[in-house]
Structure formats: structure tokens, C-alpha cells
Amino acid sequence: MNDMRTILFSLVLFSALLPLKGQQMPLLEDTLFLQLTVREEGGLAIADWHFIQPEAAVNSPITVHELKFSDAALSIRYHLKRPEKDFYYGMALCLKDARGLFHYPETWSVKGDYQRIKRDFEQLELTWANALEEGLDFNRPYLLILTAQLYGDLALLGVSCEKRPAFTYREQFPNYLGLAAGVGLIGIGQAFKSNADDDYQQYLKLWQSGSPNDEARPFLDAARSKDDTYKILTITGIAVLSVDAVGYAFRFFKYKKKVRQYGKYCSEKRTPGSKPLMLQISATPDAGGIRAVIRF
């Protein structure tokens, strides 16, 4: 009989896990820990809470403002750090008691802002509808664990975890062409300037020697024409170099931004889609049973 129950349980568990195989994994997962004790004041439940690690709370995307009870319900007022693009959050919570056992709310008892949070990230409220009935007792310390899971498509950022962003010579080739063009124009302009100086010196030599104006004038006209060409080429070359420098700076900072995003969302320790499914089992001795919770 026990073997049959084991086989049936395995089949049911396999059937439950199979649809989750292709489910989207979060890009990031941040957890905030709060110390919570339920006090009684005037017949009402009062949430006595504080952060376990205040410095971690400062860096967390989750900011908790208030915990309060209304009858058996625990309400958490919080806000989330605004994500990039059209990314969105999903929230999860659980309790860990002094014995190290985890208590997860029933699906129906979680209400408020906890699924696909993608527009209003301020003034959010998450409610565990019957927290006092499911896991909380008065005057006992608990660890309240809040988890923010960030979802989204990295393609919107132009980032892929399959390949680290690169800024190689191939990507920089257009900038090298711009650099060569700008320097080339300035170089050609310098050649025109040198020729213009030579023509002007020839004009001065002829004019000072008393040569006829018809013989000296062409050298002056050529010098002026070449000097104008020199100025046009030099100004154009400087403009090309300026545009190329701005373009290079833009592409370089865009590349650095993608590297930061790659490091943020595609760390070696945790690549999106690579996180395995976890089966967490908590047993409560006085409950006479075992509770299995699938976490992913």
C-alpha cells in the first residue's frame, strides 16, 4: 500500500512540474528579511517589526513602509524600485518560525499588489488574508521573507545572455573610417595651404621685382583660391572628426551600459532560464502531515 501511495504521489508531482518546464524564469530575484512579532494591545493584533539588515534594506528594490493587522489579515504597504523598459515584478512572501519551518500562504489568501506589477510602483499593498490563522502566533518571533522577482525580455535592452557585449575593432571600424576621412581632409587642406603659400611668395617676388601685373596677378589669384580650398577642407575635416568623436562616445557609453546590464542580469552564477525548480517540504509535527511547496 505504501509503495502504491509513493507511485501515485510521484505521478501527481511529475504532472504538476511538467507544465512549469517552459515557464519564464525571473531575471533578478531580491529578498528582504524582516523580524516580525505579533503583539496584543487592547485585544488587537499589532505588528512589531524591524529590518534584519538595515544596510541591505537600503539597497533592496523593496521598500517597506508599514505592516499592520486587520482581523486575521496581515497587510504590507511598500513600494518597488522602477525597473527598466517594460519589465515587471512579481512578489512572494513566506514566514520562517523559530524552529526553522517555513509557512507559505495559500494561493487564495494572497491579495493586492503581487502579480505583474508594471505601472504603478508606488503605494503598493500586499495582503495575507488569514495570516493569523495559517501560521502566526502571538509573542513569537518570525522571519518575514519578501521576495521581488523581476521579469522581462532582455531583447528590449539589446542584451543577450548568450553573448557578452563587445566593442571590438569590427564594431569600431566605422569610427576608424571617420577618423581617417577627417585626418585625410585636414592633410589635403595642409597641402593646399603649402601650395597657396608658395604661390603667394612667387607673387611677392614678381611684384617686388617690378614685373608686369599680368605676370604676377595669376599667382595671387591661385594663392587665394588654394587658401579658400584649404579653409574648406580643414573646417570639413574638423567637422568630420567632431561628429566621429561624438558618435564614438555615444557608442562607447552605450556599450558600457550594455556591459553593466549584462553583468546585472546575466551573471555566471545565475543566468535567466537556468535556475532549477526546487521542491521545498516543510513538516509540522503537531499538524500530522507533510506540506510540499514548489518554488521556482
C-alpha positions in Angstrom: 0.0 0.0 0.0 2.8 2.4 0.9 4.6 1.7 -2.4 1.3 2.4 -4.3 1.0 5.7 -2.5 4.6 6.6 -3.4 4.0 5.8 -7.0 0.8 7.9 -7.1 2.4 10.8 -5.4 5.3 10.7 -7.9 2.9 10.7 -10.8 1.0 13.7 -9.4 4.2 15.6 -8.7 5.5 14.9 -12.2 2.2 16.1 -13.7 2.5 19.3 -11.7 6.1 20.0 -12.6 5.8 19.3 -16.3 3.8 22.5 -17.3 6.4 24.5 -15.4 9.2 23.3 -17.5 8.9 26.1 -20.1 7.8 28.8 -17.7 9.7 32.1 -17.8 12.4 32.5 -15.1 12.9 35.8 -13.3 15.8 38.0 -14.5 16.5 39.0 -10.9 15.4 38.0 -7.5 15.9 40.2 -4.4 14.9 39.1 -0.9 14.2 41.4 2.1 14.1 39.9 5.6 12.0 41.4 8.4 11.9 40.4 12.0 8.2 40.2 13.0 6.5 39.6 16.3 2.7 39.7 16.8 1.8 41.7 19.9 -1.6 42.2 21.5 -2.8 45.6 22.5 -6.3 46.2 23.7 -7.5 43.0 22.1 -6.0 43.9 18.7 -3.1 42.3 16.9 -0.1 44.7 16.4 2.8 44.1 14.1 6.1 44.7 15.9 8.7 44.6 13.1 12.2 45.8 12.1 14.7 45.1 9.3 17.2 42.3 10.0 19.9 44.1 8.0 19.2 47.9 7.6 22.0 48.3 5.1 20.5 45.6 2.9 17.1 47.3 3.1 18.7 50.5 1.7 20.0 48.7 -1.4 16.9 46.5 -1.9 14.4 47.3 -4.6 11.7 46.7 -2.0 11.0 49.5 0.5 8.6 48.5 3.3 6.6 51.4 4.9 4.2 49.6 7.2 3.0 46.3 8.5 -0.4 46.1 10.1 -3.2 43.6 11.0 -6.8 43.9 10.2 -8.6 41.0 12.0 -6.6 37.9 10.8 -5.1 39.6 7.7 -1.5 40.9 7.6 -1.1 43.9 5.2 2.2 45.1 3.9 2.5 48.6 2.4 5.6 49.0 0.2 6.9 50.3 -3.0 9.4 49.0 -5.6 12.3 50.5 -7.5 11.2 51.4 -11.0 12.6 48.8 -13.5 13.9 49.3 -17.0 11.8 49.3 -20.1 8.6 47.2 -19.8 9.9 44.9 -17.1 7.6 43.9 -14.3 7.7 42.4 -10.8 6.1 39.5 -9.1 6.0 39.4 -5.3 6.2 36.4 -3.0 6.2 36.1 0.8 6.6 33.5 3.5 7.3 33.1 7.2 10.1 31.2 9.0 9.5 30.4 12.6 11.9 29.8 15.4 12.0 26.1 14.6 13.2 26.8 11.1 9.9 25.7 9.5 8.6 27.7 6.6 4.9 28.8 6.3 3.6 29.8 2.9 0.2 31.4 2.4 -2.4 29.6 0.5 -2.8 31.0 -3.0 -6.3 32.3 -2.5 -5.2 34.2 0.7 -2.7 36.4 -1.1 -4.4 39.6 -2.3 -3.4 43.0 -3.5 -0.3 44.0 -5.5 1.8 40.9 -6.1 1.4 39.9 -9.7 2.7 41.6 -12.9 3.4 44.9 -11.2 4.5 47.0 -14.2 3.0 50.5 -14.0 2.4 52.0 -10.5 5.4 51.1 -8.3 4.4 53.5 -5.5 1.8 52.9 -2.8 1.6 49.2 -3.2 -0.1 46.9 -0.7 0.2 43.1 -0.3 -2.2 41.3 2.0 -2.0 37.8 3.5 -5.7 37.4 4.2 -5.6 34.9 7.1 -2.0 35.1 8.3 -3.0 34.7 12.0 -4.9 31.6 11.2 -2.4 30.0 8.9 1.0 30.5 10.6 1.3 33.4 13.1 1.0 33.1 16.9 1.2 35.9 19.4 4.5 36.8 21.1 6.6 34.5 18.9 9.4 35.7 16.7 9.1 35.1 13.0 11.2 35.9 10.0 9.1 37.5 7.3 10.6 37.0 3.9 9.6 39.2 1.0 10.9 38.4 -2.5 10.7 40.6 -5.5 11.1 38.7 -8.8 11.9 40.8 -11.9 10.6 39.6 -15.3 11.1 41.0 -18.8 12.6 40.5 -22.2 16.3 41.4 -22.4 16.0 41.8 -26.1 14.3 45.2 -25.3 17.6 46.3 -23.9 19.6 44.9 -26.8 21.3 42.4 -24.4 21.6 38.6 -24.8 22.9 36.4 -22.0 24.2 34.1 -24.8 26.9 36.6 -25.8 28.7 39.2 -23.7 28.5 42.7 -25.3 31.7 43.5 -27.3 33.3 46.7 -28.7 35.9 45.2 -30.9 37.8 46.6 -33.9 35.0 45.4 -36.1 32.4 47.4 -34.1 34.7 50.4 -34.1 35.5 50.2 -37.9 33.1 53.0 -38.9 34.8 55.3 -36.4 38.2 54.5 -37.8 36.8 55.3 -41.3 35.5 58.7 -39.9 38.9 59.3 -38.2 40.8 58.5 -41.5 38.4 60.7 -43.5 38.7 63.7 -41.1 42.5 63.4 -40.9 42.8 63.0 -44.6 40.7 66.1 -45.3 42.9 68.1 -43.0 46.0 66.7 -44.5 44.9 67.6 -48.0 44.0 71.0 -46.8 47.5 71.5 -45.4 48.9 70.6 -48.9 46.7 73.2 -50.4 47.9 75.7 -47.8 51.5 74.9 -48.6 50.9 75.5 -52.3 49.0 78.7 -51.6 52.0 80.0 -49.6 54.3 79.1 -52.5 52.1 80.9 -55.0 51.9 83.9 -52.7 55.6 84.1 -52.3 56.1 83.9 -56.0 53.6 86.7 -56.4 55.5 88.9 -53.9 58.8 88.1 -55.7 57.4 89.2 -59.1 55.7 92.3 -57.6 58.8 93.4 -55.8 61.0 92.9 -58.9 58.7 95.2 -60.9 57.3 92.6 -63.1 54.1 93.4 -65.0 50.8 92.9 -63.2 49.5 90.5 -65.8 52.5 88.2 -65.0 52.2 88.4 -61.2 48.4 88.5 -60.8 47.7 84.8 -61.6 49.9 83.7 -58.7 47.9 85.9 -56.3 44.6 84.6 -57.6 45.9 80.9 -57.4 47.1 81.6 -53.8 43.7 83.0 -52.8 41.8 80.1 -54.4 44.0 77.5 -52.8 43.8 79.2 -49.4 40.0 79.1 -49.7 40.2 75.4 -50.5 42.5 74.8 -47.5 40.0 76.5 -45.2 37.0 74.5 -46.6 38.9 71.2 -46.3 40.2 72.0 -42.8 36.8 73.0 -41.5 35.2 70.0 -43.1 37.8 67.7 -41.7 37.4 69.1 -38.2 33.6 68.7 -38.5 34.0 65.0 -39.6 36.3 64.4 -36.6 33.9 66.1 -34.2 30.9 64.0 -35.5 33.0 60.9 -35.4 34.2 61.6 -31.8 30.6 62.2 -30.7 29.5 59.0 -32.4 32.3 57.0 -30.8 31.5 58.4 -27.4 27.8 57.6 -27.8 28.5 54.0 -29.0 31.1 53.5 -26.2 28.8 54.6 -23.4 26.0 52.5 -24.9 28.4 49.6 -24.9 29.4 50.2 -21.3 25.7 50.4 -20.4 25.1 47.0 -22.0 28.1 45.6 -20.2 26.6 46.8 -16.9 23.2 45.3 -17.8 24.8 42.0 -18.9 26.6 41.9 -15.5 23.4 42.7 -13.7 21.1 40.2 -15.5 23.4 37.6 -16.8 25.8 36.8 -14.0 27.7 33.5 -14.2 26.1 32.3 -11.0 22.6 32.8 -12.3 21.6 33.0 -15.9 17.9 33.6 -16.7 16.3 30.3 -17.6 19.0 28.2 -15.8 17.5 28.3 -12.3 16.3 24.8 -11.5 13.0 24.0 -10.0 13.1 23.5 -6.2 10.8 21.4 -4.1 10.6 22.6 -0.5 9.0 20.4 2.0 8.0 21.6 5.5 6.7 19.4 8.1 4.8 20.5 11.2 4.8 17.8 13.9 1.6 18.8 15.5 -0.2 19.0 12.1 0.1 15.3 11.4 1.2 15.7 7.8 3.7 17.0 5.3 3.3 20.0 3.0 5.2 20.2 -0.3 5.8 23.6 -1.9 7.1 24.1 -5.4 9.4 27.1 -5.6 10.7 28.4 -8.9 
